[in-house]
């Protein structure tokens, strides 16, 4: 084939694949973010010129064992030879319209190249003004090579193949040929992509429509979803004000908008680019960062999110690209402009964080008697002794003794009856049934009463539990959507009905993170109480503070105590017993999680729920008496 251009990829400043790895980090999600941003930029330019546009961006994913493929298509301006050469064939040139002041988000002109080289190789095919333009980036002899074919008139067949029936448009096709790059499950992409901080304005723009499609091996569409971003529920505006600072003899204005969420959110230090909490740092059009600055990780800052809009960010970036980290995922904290902006935002944010801290301390001070505080302090001491014993390496590889699986109380039910699922991820629910009620092979229909918890497996089959012929079981996969949502999952079969409560919570850490070091003084720091409405679960261990947090408004806690007065839990025998069980639950799961993270405990695939259940049973057997002895008065313990 004759090419119009066939040459090595030119590097303006000796950038290379290392630069692509810095920006993309071998992540398909990050590559998609870059490509979506490029398509949105093209629509922005059309709209700025008063042109009508569909605003549609199509994302097609074909997952294969090797050489998976990604297509991203838009129906905007199209690209001609000049655009392709600047956008794909030269590295580091000012190929983005950003430098010219257009209403776009792209900068450095590197997103397209990095997306392709960061995952493997690929090509761009575009129709502009009736002509077909095609260019590719490949790796040959460990070097990147740019090729561009001779342009020609776009035929009806070309348009059919590209899915661009009329007008202009561009299709980017990437083959994931790098061995170290893996394409996530389509469910992961569908749930995580809308949470990516820099896409939130695009995904809430009524003029944009993003579609994600799963493609099968024959090229047919297996599933299709329209993507959108939904902010956490229950938001309250705390402040919307103007701030200022001096930079190079100029007064730099910015807008500071702070919102408070009723429930705590994951912070950027925990959820990374997918965190729901944090302040979005935005220029005229682009979102450059999501951060809480020095308050990131503080418990009191978990309730805050908002925006810092500073148009001067764009002006500085045009002349000094070092304002943005080389990874293009945030402001460089060492840049003088960033330091000044950070200082002013922290000054505005600090009173609200401290107010949150004071309110929390005052609530606890008023609510807890000296007697209960002593109990909680003693319980923490016991828990830290237990954690030290359990987390220390134990000699001998001996297998754990088997135990009978738990049967549901009604004979047909979920075990346990409540779960939480992290927003943007999935979870597996365990449903069990006595074989005396239904035969093996029975089909169960599953539904959710809240669209923010999606059922991935709406029909499942009960199978006999190996080694236990009296018990049938099946697993149901669900996906979490918007944070702070509750859903009842209903399973029905042959007149039998079971329900499980599923709560969508914010993520607690990036994938691959090992367990954090224990807080000073031990793994557990304190036992605190939170009366937030619609709590994420009834109890949890807070990794940032080392606290066990009991949610007094949880459906299984509220009946036993006034949610605003946790002292009620210490006034009755059932309240004290419930508190002891909640503390045991949180401690067990955190210690088990850490042991799983270090490899001390393994959870065989497909039996995770049973393995965790056995760990909890063992923990209760070994330490339940110790914790009950501390938190339950002797007069309420019959044989104390």
C-alpha positions, -999 to 999 in steps of 0.1 A, spaced: 0 0 0 13 35 -8 14 59 21 13 97 20 36 97 50 58 69 64 84 80 89 94 75 126 72 94 150 88 128 156 95 138 192 96 176 198 113 172 232 124 135 232 92 123 248 85 86 243 67 56 256 78 65 291 57 97 289 27 76 277 32 53 307 33 82 331 1 96 317 -19 64 311 -3 42 338 -12 12 317 -48 18 325 -76 14 300 -98 37 321 -72 66 319 -69 61 281 -106 63 277 -107 95 298 -82 111 274 -101 100 243 -135 111 257 -120 145 265 -106 148 230 -141 141 215 -157 165 239 -132 192 229 -142 187 193 -179 192 201 -170 223 222 -152 239 192 -183 232 170 -206 247 196 -184 277 200 -188 284 163 -225 281 166 -227 247 148 -252 221 157 -238 188 169 -252 155 183 -228 155 212 -227 117 211 -196 97 220 -196 60 215 -172 37 234 -170 1 222 -150 -26 241 -141 -60 227 -125 -80 255 -103 -110 244 -77 -131 261 -51 -113 240 -52 -81 219 -85 -67 232 -98 -37 213 -112 -3 221 -130 20 198 -140 56 206 -161 75 181 -175 110 178 -195 128 152 -180 162 155 -154 180 134 -134 152 119 -96 153 114 -77 160 81 -40 153 73 -28 184 92 -48 175 123 -36 139 122 0 149 118 -1 173 147 -23 152 169 -8 118 162 25 122 144 44 147 165 50 145 202 49 175 225 39 201 199 11 225 207 -15 205 187 -44 212 211 -66 242 206 -62 249 243 -31 270 237 -52 291 212 -78 299 238 -106 277 226 -133 263 249 -116 229 253 -101 208 280 -72 191 262 -37 204 267 -1 194 255 -16 177 224 -6 144 239 -38 126 249 -44 108 217 -8 96 213 -5 86 249 -37 66 248 -26 45 219 11 40 229 1 35 266 -20 4 256 -4 -9 225 -9 3 189 -38 17 169 -52 40 142 -74 70 137 -99 71 108 -118 102 102 -142 118 77 -139 155 71 -156 174 44 -164 142 25 -128 129 25 -115 98 44 -82 102 64 -64 74 81 -33 73 102 -17 48 126 8 44 154 27 12 156 57 -2 174 84 -16 152 119 -26 165 110 -10 199 104 23 181 71 42 175 62 46 139 36 70 124 20 62 91 -6 82 72 -24 69 42 -33 90 12 -67 107 17 -95 98 -6 -133 104 -10 -153 86 17 -175 60 1 -208 48 14 -191 16 24 -165 36 44 -193 54 62 -210 21 70 -179 5 83 -172 36 105 -207 41 117 -207 77 104 -236 78 80 -234 115 73 -213 145 81 -179 144 98 -166 122 126 -136 103 140 -130 68 151 -100 59 173 -93 22 174 -67 8 199 -54 -28 200 -43 -36 235 -11 -54 225 11 -47 255 13 -78 277 13 -59 310 -20 -41 302 -53 -57 311 -88 -45 301 -111 -45 332 -144 -63 332 -171 -43 313 -190 -39 346 -160 -23 361 -156 1 333 -193 10 333 -193 17 370 -159 34 374 -157 56 343 -186 79 353 -169 85 387 -136 97 372 -133 133 384 -122 150 352 -152 136 333 -179 149 357 -187 181 338 -189 161 305 -212 135 321 -236 161 335 -237 181 303 -272 178 288 -256 183 253 -235 151 256 -245 115 253 -219 89 262 -227 53 253 -207 23 264 -211 -9 244 -198 -44 250 -189 -61 217 -188 -99 212 -163 -118 190 -185 -115 160 -187 -77 162 -222 -76 175 -234 -54 204 -239 -76 235 -248 -49 259 -252 -11 258 -254 16 285 -257 53 286 -232 67 311 -239 96 335 -226 109 367 -249 113 398 -235 132 428 -241 119 463 -275 124 477 -284 147 506 -260 176 498 -261 210 516 -244 242 504 -221 255 531 -206 284 513 -203 299 478 -178 328 479 -149 345 461 -113 342 471 -82 361 460 -44 358 461 -14 376 446 7 359 419 35 377 400 20 411 408 -15 400 397 -46 396 418 -59 361 410 -96 355 418 -113 322 423 -147 309 433 -150 286 463 -181 264 465 -183 240 495 -210 213 499 -216 190 528 -228 154 524 -250 139 551 -229 108 550 -190 106 549 -175 101 515 -142 85 503 -115 111 500 -90 115 471 -63 98 492 -85 68 495 -105 66 462 -80 83 439 -95 96 407 -128 80 415 -133 96 450 -167 112 455 -154 135 482 -130 164 476 -128 197 459 -127 198 421 -100 222 409 -112 238 377 -100 264 352 -122 280 326 -134 246 313 -111 218 325 -111 200 358 -75 196 367 -76 180 402 -97 166 430 -82 172 464 -88 183 500 -52 195 503 -39 191 539 -73 179 551 -73 148 529 -77 118 552 -91 137 581 -123 122 594 -140 156 597 -133 164 561 -150 133 548 -184 151 546 -171 178 522 -170 181 484 -172 211 461 -154 232 435 -126 257 432 -130 276 399 -99 296 390 -98 308 353 -62 319 357 -51 283 359 -55 281 321 -35 313 315 -6 300 336 -7 266 320 -4 280 285 30 294 293 42 269 320 31 233 316 49 223 348 18 236 367 3 201 359 20 169 370 37 149 343 11 122 349 -16 148 341 -37 139 371 -35 170 392 -17 202 400 20 200 408 21 209 445 56 224 442 46 250 416 44 286 431 9 291 417 -4 258 432 11 267 466 -6 300 467 -40 286 456 -36 257 481 -30 281 510 -60 303 502 -83 273 498 -71 257 530 -77 290 548 -114 290 535 -119 253 542 -104 251 576 -132 267 597 -157 242 583 -135 212 590 -128 224 626 -165 231 631 -172 195 620 -146 183 645 -160 204 674 -195 193 667 -185 157 667 -165 160 699 -194 179 716 -219 154 706 -199 126 720 -190 145 752 -226 152 760 -239 118 750 -214 94 768 -213 90 806 -181 84 824 -191 48 829 -196 41 792 -164 59 783 -145 37 807 -161 6 791 -152 18 756 -116 25 767 -113 -10 783 -128 -26 752 -103 -8 729 -74 -21 751 -88 -57 749 -92 -54 711 -57 -41 706 -44 -71 726 -65 -94 704 -53 -77 672 -17 -80 683 -21 -117 689 -41 -124 657 -20 -103 633 13 -117 644 26 -146 622 16 -180 636 39 -210 632 28 -240 612 8 -241 579 -19 -265 593 -53 -263 576 -82 -247 594 -108 -272 607 -140 -274 586 -173 -262 600 -209 -266 589 -222 -238 568 -249 -216 584 -285 -222 573 -310 -193 570 -334 -191 600 -364 -194 578 -350 -221 556 -348 -198 526 -327 -166 529 -296 -146 524 -266 -152 546 -259 -127 560 -291 -106 555 -273 -74 549 -244 -63 527 -226 -32 515 -213 -27 480 -187 0 471 -199 25 445 -185 16 411 -178 -20 421 -197 -52 425 -205 -76 454 -217 -112 457 -247 -121 478 -251 -156 492 -286 -172 491 -292 -205 508 -322 -229 511 -328 -262 529 -331 -290 504 -363 -301 522 -380 -270 508 -368 -270 472 -350 -295 449 -316 -289 434 -318 -271 401 -346 -248 411 -345 -213 395 -347 -182 416 -358 -148 403 -339 -118 418 -349 -81 417 -339 -48 433 -362 -21 445 -336 6 438 -320 12 404 -288 23 421 -282 -13 430 -283 -33 398 -288 -71 396 -262 -86 373 -276 -122 377 -315 -117 377 -320 -155 374 -299 -180 394 -301 -217 401 -299 -234 435 -273 -261 436 -264 -286 464 -237 -275 487 -208 -300 483 -205 -322 513 -238 -309 528 -267 -326 509 -292 -309 532 -283 -274 520 -287 -257 486 -271 -224 477 -264 -199 449 -246 -166 445 -261 -134 432 -240 -106 418 -250 -69 423 -234 -36 413 -234 -4 433 -242 29 417 -247 62 435 -234 65 470 -258 67 500 -285 45 485 -302 16 501 -318 -13 482 -338 -43 492 -328 -73 471 -357 -98 467 -353 -134 458 -384 -155 450 -390 -191 440 -420 -214 443 -438 -192 468 -407 -187 489 -393 -151 494 -360 -138 509 -348 -103 513 -314 -87 518 -305 -51 525 -277 -37 504 -262 -3 510 -240 16 485 -210 31 502 -180 51 491 -148 33 483 -122 28 510 -89 27 492 -74 21 458 -72 -14 443 -40 -31 453 -34 -11 485 -22 -33 513 -34 -27 549 -23 6 564 -1 6 594 -20 4 627 -27 38 644 -3 48 671 -10 28 702 -26 -1 684 -49 -10 655 -80 3 673 -81 39 686 -117 45 698 -153 35 696 -175 64 684 -211 69 674 -226 85 643 -263 94 639 -262 101 602 -294 93 583 -293 64 559 -259 52 572 -236 32 549 -238 2 573 -244 -4 610 -208 -5 620 -174 0 603 -137 4 611 -124 38 599 -90 32 585 -80 68 586 -86 72 624 -85 37 637 -120 42 652 -149 17 653 -179 37 642 -213 26 653 -242 41 632 -271 46 656 -296 53 628 -289 19 611 -321 -2 608 -308 -29 632 -295 -4 658 -322 23 659 -349 1 676 -327 -3 707 -315 33 713 -323 69 706 -300 76 676 -290 110 691 -282 95 725 -259 65 722 -259 63 760 -292 44 756 -271 14 744 -256 13 779 -289 14 798 -305 -19 789 -292 -55 787 -302 -58 750 -285 -25 742 -252 -36 759 -253 -70 741 -260 -53 708 -230 -29 713 -207 -58 721 -218 -77 690 -213 -46 668 -178 -41 682 -170 -78 677 -183 -75 641 -161 -45 631 -130 -59 649 -134 -93 632 -137 -80 597 -108 -56 600 -85 -81 615 -96 -107 589 -91 -81 561 -56 -74 572 -48 -111 574 -61 -116 539 -40 -86 527 -9 -102 541 -17 -137 529 -21 -152 563 -57 -160 554 -67 -172 519 -102 -169 505 -106 -195 478 -124 -182 448 -162 -189 449 -162 -195 486 -153 -161 500 -185 -156 519 -181 -190 536 -145 -184 545 -153 -150 560 -182 -165 579 -159 -192 594 -134 -165 604 -162 -145 621 -175 -177 639 -140 -185 651 -134 -149 663 -167 -149 683 -158 -183 698 -124 -171 709 -130 -135 719 -168 -130 722 -167 -136 760 -138 -112 765 -157 -83 748 -190 -91 764 -173 -91 798 -161 -56 792 -192 -41 776 -221 -60 793 -226 -55 830 -222 -85 852 -259 -83 864 -269 -89 828 -246 -119 823 -264 -148 840 -232 -168 848 -208 -140 853 
